[in-house]
Amino acid sequence: MFEALAAPGPEFSGTAFRYADLFAGLGGFASVFESLGGEHAYAVEIDAAAAAVYRRNWGNDPLGDITKDANDSRVIVPDHDILAGGFPCQPFSKSGAQRGMDEVRGTLFFHIEKILRVRKPTIVVLENVRNLVGPRHRHEWAVIIDHLRDAGYQVSSTPAIFSPHKIAPEHGGTPQVRERVFITATLVPEGMVMDPEPMPVALPPEVLMHREWDLIEDLPMDRAHDIPGTEITAAERTWIDHWEVMVQVMRAWRAQQAATTGEPLRNLPGFPIWTDAWVSKRTHAEQMNGAPAWKADFLRKNLDLYESLREFLGDVQMRDWLRTVRTFPESRRKLEWQAQGTTSLWDCVISLRPSGLRVKRPTHLPALVAITQTPIIGPLGRRLSTREAARLQGLPETFDFGDQRDAATFKQLGNGVNTGVVFQVLRAHVERDKPLLMATEAGRRILAAVQGVDAPTVEHV
């Protein structure tokens, strides 16, 4: 027999709205809702370490299992006005098997649906990886949209994709490329007509970023070079210093080309540089034998580059440089230069990846979820700190991770939501669905709360 919670929850306490925080993690959604005057009604998070951080910062214990709290037998989630959740993305992520709803975690959306049909919150805000709307998951996307509409919610079938680096810092943006798809829906009040295909939520031009980010100034980064846990090892410094020598050689080579031809100075090669392909023509021919087209293309480009640099630098100097680089691990014998005209490795952000040293200008960082080894901030001579990573997600300076290991903190931040994006998406959604929200008391309270404040920022969330 189906069981709903006997008591829907306490009487309205005068707060702006009540929220339910599903797959709560460390509380990115809670950070926004609390700043808007929201009242916690329910939260659930299955990871004990993340739940402890949530409890430490928001005063509520989310530890639990949504499959036990919302299923075919019962829904014990109390009444609330806004339901939010970044439901698990691994079934849809490019880094996983992409099994979608064929995987158990991919069916967790249906537990969300159970709550919606019983509690009927006014607004739903769901977040997931961009790949949820990729070609391999068209079916899953269509199922989610169809089930939300069948539950009485107005929702666009056009994906709304946002990233914090597209939002200006004064409006809650941060220098992190983190594209996520948001599904926002409003319960259609009784007697009103659902728009069968509303426009997707879009951010107004005035909140968008219209200049280039400066990572160190805009985040901001701490100027200290000796923050515990951010150190560069001696081996890492050796790898970077040795590649810095070749970067300067390539810059001098490009300068010579420009002087000889009269053409503008060109950037360093943008294709992956593989020093294992810097070999004799005979060995090159052996490498090319049976190589797939993509690899053969890289091998050809690398041989041409090697021949040009060897002619410029000289055989002895090139052999000396190669002798050292070939003592490095395989992944450290590769360079991915994506820093355009930057003049030095140490002026860049360096990510030590399996594909090599990936080098970018110090404008913004990749998504935290993609960071398996935190990037090196060249100008500061150290790695990104956990506090700086928390700023990338828009969390307040007072946010407390306790005494857990940095690896756990980075994992939780990588699984979290960016608070500036959440706020801007919520504000754009309530503006779009204002006619529906004005028709109910809960909707009017949400409108007043969201439209009556400026964007939360790192300084005052």
N, C-alpha and C positions, 0 to 999 in steps of 0.2 A: 504494500500500500504506500502511495506517495505521501511523504511527510514534508510540509512546509514549516518554517519556524512559527511556533504558536504566537509569540509576541513579535510583531514586525520590527520592534526597536523602540527606543525611548521617544517620548514626545519631543517635538521640535524645540530645540534649545535656543533658538535665536541666531544660530550661525547661518552663514550664507547657504550652505548645502552640505549634505553628507556624501561621502565618497567610499566606494569599495575599490580596493587596490589588489588586483590579481597578479600572480607571478611577480610579487612586489619587489624582489631583489633588495637593494639597499634603500629604495624609496625615492626614486626620481620623480614619479608622479606625485607622491606625498609631499615632496618639497614644494611643488607648484600649488597644490590644493591647499596646503597649510598656509602658504603666503597669501592666498586669496580669502582666507577666513573659513575654509572648509573644515568639516568635522569628520574625523575618522569613524567609519561604521564597521569596516571589516577589511582585513588584509590577509593574504595567504602567500606563503613562500616555502617551498619544500627544502631548500638548502639551509642547513642549520647555521652555517657561518654567516651567510647573507642575512638571515633572519635576526641574528644577534646584533648585527650592525643596524638594521632597521629599528629594532627595539631600543638600542642605545640612543638613537637620534630622534625617534618620533614617539617613544613612550608606549608603543603598542607592540604586542607579540604576534607576528604573522605566521609563525611556524605551523605548518599544516599541509594538507593535501587536498587540492581542489576536487580531485576525483571522489573523495569521501564526503566533501561538503556540498557538492552539487552534482547529482546523478539522477537516474530514473526513479530512485526510491525516495530521495529527499533533497531539499534545498534549505540549508540552515544559514544561509547568508541573510543578514538583516536588510531591512529597507534602506535604500540609499537613492541619491539623486543623480550621481555620476558614477559610472562603472568604467574603470580604466585598467589596462593591462598590456604588457608586452609579451604576448603568449609565445612559448618557446619557438625559436626560429630555426633550430638545427635541421628539422625536416625539410626546410625550404632553402637553406643556405648553400651557396656554391661550394663552401668548404666541406659540406657533408655529402651524404649519398643522394640527397634531393628526393627522398621517397614520399614527401608530402603527407597526405592523409592516409597513406598505406602504413605509416609508422605510428606507433602508439602516441607519441608526443604530438603528432599532427592532428590527432582527434581531440585535443584539449579544447579546441574552439567549441565543440559541442557542449562542454560543461559550462562555458560562458553562456551559450544559448539557453541552457536550462535556467540559469539565473535570470536572464532577460525575460523569459516568458513568465516567471513567477513574480519577480520583484518589479519589473517594468521601470527601470531607472529612466530618467528624462534624457540623459545623454550617454553615449558610449564612445570611448576613445581607445582604439586598439593600435598597437604599433608592431611592426615586424620588419624583417630585412627586405630590401628592394627586390630580391629574387622571388619573393612571394608572387609578384606580378610578372615574372619572367615567363618565357614560352613553355617551360616544363611544368608550370603550375597554373595554367589557365583554368583548368577544371577546379582546382581548390579555390582559386579566387572567386569564380562564379558561384560555387557552393556557398561560400561565406556571405556574399552579397545577397543571394537569393534567400538564405535563411534569415538574415537580418530583416529583409523586407517582409518576409512571411510572419516574423515576430512583431511587426507593426512599426518598423523603424524606417525613416527616410534616409537613404544613403546613396551616394554616387557610385556608379560602377567604374568610373574613371579613376585610376590610381592617383593619389596625392602624395608626392614624394618630396621630402624636405631634408635639408642638411644644415647643421649649425653654421657652417662656413659661408652659407648664402645669406645669413642674417647679420645685420650690423651689430657691433658689440653693445651699443647703447639700447638695443632692443633685445638683448639676451643672447646674441650670437657668440660663438667662440671659434677659434681657428682649428677646426677639426672637420675633415671631410668624412661625413657619416650619413650617407643617404639612407633614409628609412621610409617605408610606406606607412601612412596613417589611414586608418579607417575610422571615420567619425560619423555618427548617426544620431538622429533625434527621434524620440518616440512621438508618433503622430497622435495628438489628442483626439478623443472621441468627437465625432462630428466634423472633423477637418479632413481635407483630402490630401493624400500623399502625392508629392511630386514624383512621377515615375522615374525621372532621370534628372536629379538636381545637378547643378554645376559642381565640379570638384572644388574642395576647399583650396583657396589660393591666398598667398600672403600679399598684402598691399605693397606697392612700390616703395613707400617711405620707410619700411622696416628692413628692406633688403640691403645687402652690402654693395656699395658702389665704388669701393677702392680695394687695393691689394692689402691683404693682412700682413702685419709684422708680428710674427709669433712671439718674440721676446717682449715687445712693448704691449701688445694687445691682450695677451693672455691674462695677466702678465707672468713672465718667468722670474723666479727668484735669481738674484745676481750671484749668489754664493756658488762657489765651485766645489764645495766639500760637504754637500748634503748626504748624510748616511744613506746607503742603499743605491746611490746614483753613480758610483765610481766606475771608471773605465779600467779594464784589466791591462796589464803590461802587454799581453799578446795583442789585444785589440788596438792599443795605441801603435804597436809595431806595424800591424796591417795597414792602419790608416796612414801612418807616416810614409810607409813605402809606396802606397798608391798615390799619395800626395806628390811624390817625386815624378811619377808618370803623368799626373794631371798637369804639372808645370811643363813637362816635356811636350805634351800635346798642345798646350796653350802656345808655347814658343813655335811649334810646328805650324799651327794655324796662323800665327802672326807672320811667319815667313811666307806662307801661301798668299796671304792678303797683300803683302808687300810685292811679291813677284807678279801677281795677276792684276793688282789694282782693284780687286773686288773687296767688298766689306769683310771684316773679320767674322769668321764663322764660329759657331759654338762647337764644343767638343762632340764627338760622335754620340748619337742618342741610342744606337742599338746596343744590346748587351755585349760587353767586351769580355771575351773568354781567352785568357792567356794560354789555356791548354790547346788552343787552336793557333797559337803563334809558333808555328813549326816550319820545317822545310817543306818545299813543294811536294817532295815525294811522300812525306808523312801526311801532308794535306790530302793528297790523292787517295791515300788509304782511308782517311777519315771520311771522305766524301762517298766512298763506295757503299752503296745501299742506304745512305742517310736519307731520311724523309725530307721533303721539300723545304720545310721550315728550318730544319737544322742545316741543310746544305746552304741555304741563304745566309745564315749567320756565319757559317764556316768561311764562305767566300768573302764576306765583308770583313771578317777578322783577319784573314790572310792579307787582303789588300791594305788594311790598316797597319798590320805588322810590317809589311814590306816598306811602306811609306815612312814609318817611325824609325825602322832600322837604318834606312838610308839617311834620315835626318840626324839621328843620334850617333850612329856608328856601331859596328858589330861588337866591339869590346864592351862598350857601355850597356848595350842592349843585353848581351849575354850576362853581364854582372847583375843587372836588374832582374832578369828572368831567373837566374840561379836562386835568388832570395825568394821571389814570389812563389816558386815551385816547392818551397818548404812549407807553405801555408796549407791549411785544410782546403779541400776542393772548392767549397763555397766562397772562400776568401781569395780565390784566384780569379774572381769575376767582378766586374764593375758595371753597374747600371747608372750611367750619368743622366740625371733628369733635372739638372740644375742650371740649364741654359748657359748664360754668360757669367755665372759666378766664378770668381777667380781662384778659390781654394776650397779643398775638402773641408777644412776646419771652419769655413764660413757657412757650412751647410748643415742640414739634418741628415744623419747617416743611420740607415737601418741595416743591421747585419742579418740578411735573409738567406734562406737556402739557395736562392738564385744569385747571390752575390751581395756586394756592398751597394745598396740603393741610395743614391745621393740626390737630395732635393733642396731647393732654396728654402730658407727659414721663414716661410710664409704661413704654412699650416701643416698639420700632421694628419696621417692616415687615421681611419677609425680605430678607436681603442680596441675594439673586438678583434682586429687583425693583428694586434701587437703581441707576438709571442716572445719577443725580446725587445724591451723598451728602446726607443730610438735614442741615438746620441745627438745632443744639441751641440754642434761643433763650436760655436762662439763661446759657449760656457764650459766646454771641456768635460761634460758629464752627461748622464742620462736624464730623461724626464723623471721627475719625482712623483710620488703618489699624490701629493697636494696639488701639483700642477695638473695632473691627470683629472683630479676632482674638479678643478676649475674648467677643464675642457668639457666636462659634463654639466657645468653650470651650478655645481653644488656650493653652498656657502662655506666661508672660511672656517666656521665653527663646526663643520661636519666632522664627526669623530669616528675613526675606524678602530679604535681601541688598540690593543697590542698585537693584532693579527699580523701575519707575514705579508710583506709587500706583494707577493705573488697572488695571495687571496684577494687583496685590495684591487689589483689590476684586473683580475678576473671579474670581480663584481662590477667595477666601473665599465668594463667592456661589455657586460651583459645589460647595462642600465640604459636609461633614456636621457637625452639631453634636455634639461629643464627649459632652456630658452625656446627650443623648438616646440616642446609640449605647450608652453604658454601661448606662443604665437598661433599654433594650430587651433588650440581651443578658442582663442579670441576670434580667429577667422571663421570658425565653425558657428559660433553663437551669432555672429553677424549675419552669416548666410541664412541660418534657420531662425532668425529673430521672430518672424510671424508665428511660427509654431511655439516658440518659447514664451511669447507674450500671452499665450492663451492659457497658461497654467501658473499656479502660484510658485511651484518649484522652478519652473522655467524663468520666471521673472526674477527670482532670487539669484539664480545662476547668472543671468544677464547683468544684473546690478553688480555682482561681485567681479565678473570678468572684465566688463567694460569700464569699471570705475577705477582701475589701477594702471600704472605704467608697467612696462615689461620688467619682470624680475631679472636682476643681474647678479653676477658673482658677489658684488659688494653688499647687496641687501636682500637676497632671497631669504 
